[in-house]
Amino acid sequence: MSRHCCISGCQNRSGSGLSFHQFLQETSLRRAWTLRVGREGWLPLKNSHICSQHFTSDSFLTGFHRRQHLKPDALPTIFDVQLQS
């Protein structure tokens, strides 16, 4: 199943070399992420993701096999992104 970014106006999909991050379970951060999606009345589903282009570089930790992981308190803050092909 192909992942896509749920941020309004972003068309990035898996296979573009970006990482995709699921919505957090922690209530206040989940609410903050949801508001930043930019879609009135929208609520995330279990398969909703935000691509790595919406996070600053200091939002990430480098983990096992150099895989990027978001810090627990990371918020999407970049909304003017270019489509990755």
Summary of the structure (lengths in Angstrom):
residues: 85
radius of gyration: 12.2
end to end distance: 17.9
largest distance: 37.9
contacts: 197
relative contact order: 0.28
helix: 22%
strand: 18%
